[in-house]
Amino acid sequence: MVDEILSFEDFTFKYAGLNAPTLRNVTFSLKKGEIAVLAGASGSGKTTLLRSINGLIPHMYPGEYSGKVVVDGRLVADTPTYEMASKIGFLFQNPENQIFMFTVERDIAFGLENLGVDRKEIARRVDWALKLLDIEDLRQRSPSELSDGQKQRVAIAGALAMGPELLVLDEPTSLLDPRTAHDVVNLVKRLNVELGLTVLLVEHRLELVAPVADKLIILADGRIWKQGDPQEVLNAEGIHEVGLSAPTVVELQRQLRSRGRWSQRIKLSVDEFYLEASKAWP
Amino acid sequence: MAIIEFDNVSFRQPSGVMALKDVSLSIEKGEVVAIVGGNGAGKTTLLKHLNGLLKPSSGSVKIFGRDTRDQSVAELSKKIGLVFQNSDHQLFSETAEAEVLFGLRNFGFSEEEAAKRANEVFSYFGLDGLRQRAPLTLSGGEKKRLCIAAVMAWNPEVLVLDEPTVGQDFPSKNRIFATVKQLVAARKTVIVVSHDLEFIWPLNARTVVMNRGQVVADGDPQRIFADGRLLEDAGLRQPQLVALSKLFGRDASFKDVNDASEWLANR
């Protein structure tokens, strides 16, 4: 159990005032150092699932709650949200909502100052986070004048300076342009590998995130539709019916399979597929 | 006949930043044009010049042969329908039907004519089921299609869509794509601004690439999408089908997945 950072056990939640549960019988877990992608069409229950991790559910949103959500060995329902906040770093779509100090340095220090961390320790962690995200040159800049990609890096640095066990990113790239989005996803993967950081990344653009995922969890109508190895989940029938599309390169391999021309493992990126194809068809 | 003409347009923001630099662009009646580029490339600034919301700092913009400096925004909006990125900025009525009627009344259509046109667009875009719904309760994709219908109701010659796929999931992207195809079928002049090249590629439309306020490429989508370096520099990512075509040494890029799998299977 020790190595499980996050687990949902037969979790069902119905908001007060609604007729039907928004999440039903959700069971999954995330081991230490894993990077999982959570995907689902609009209205599939992603937001509710995230609220159940940081404790907004049940502490702020009343309703019928059954099953368990456990973060780093603590039951979310029995833990005050401020305690959860020190275990989980949360990042949202719009970094503007999370950045508000006059300099990047002060912004990264903000959460630590709030926790009353010792000043020397704050300085040490801020230096560490700036270096880790390769934004030391932005230290004295005003966050408001940064590019969108830089802002998202500052927000990630602020979350990591708190030393979370789990980093949860809610569509962190939806406002970024495609190349910057790709850079941010690769950055998250690097942090995952270098720090052994456990990551839950919410994103529906699977061509962008599937290649970095250890695990893919797909929600549909409040239930887990499929979860597991991204290759297998993306190769499952019916992904369109749950409002998602597999990356084009995966669709292509599925078609080649049905033509009897591809028996290899499904590759998740264009480059990997090309490499494998060059070996298969010399 | 060119109905939109940008002649050496530059635009300096109040902060001093040059958001557009020497942009020259000419769009013919009935053309379908994709304007692509990363964040901050100047795409939205360019759009705001189309209906006179912004006027060039130097150079000129002519719509139907007349300088935008000599026309009011209201006059221009009749000819150029803009659908903004954030639908919530466009929708404010109590029902979807009232939303469509609002624009029509605003442009001075009689009640009878307004009702007739509202009927037409709801049915053309398959939105009849939403007529009595409150716009703010609609899904992101439904809102987007309602915004398009509301603009189409007054029948502008040009329809401009600013980042129509941002925040949309796969089914609504598909429906928005089908809606764009309907505009093309209705022989409208259509301008789609986007950084989502997976969405733009199947349109197979003339493509204008913007980077740091400048037009850095304009023309044949086959040629432009094949240039991965140009796209990367502009903050974009090449569509997977195009990247695959290149890797496998094809001259023409794969049109769609079927095309790619057929070609690869017969290799």
Interface residues (C-beta under 8 A of the other chain):
Chain A: A41 S42 G43 S147 D148 S174 L175 L176 D177 P178 R179 T180 H182 H204 E207 H240 G243 L244 S245 P247 T248 V249 E251 L252 Q255 L256 R259 R261 V270 D271 F273 Y274 A277 W281
Chain B: G37 G38 N39 G40 S139 G140 G141 V166 G167 D169 F170 P171 S172 H195 D196 L197 E198 E232 G235 L236 R237 P239 Q240 L241 A243 L244 L247 F248 V257 N258 A260 S261 L264 A265 R267
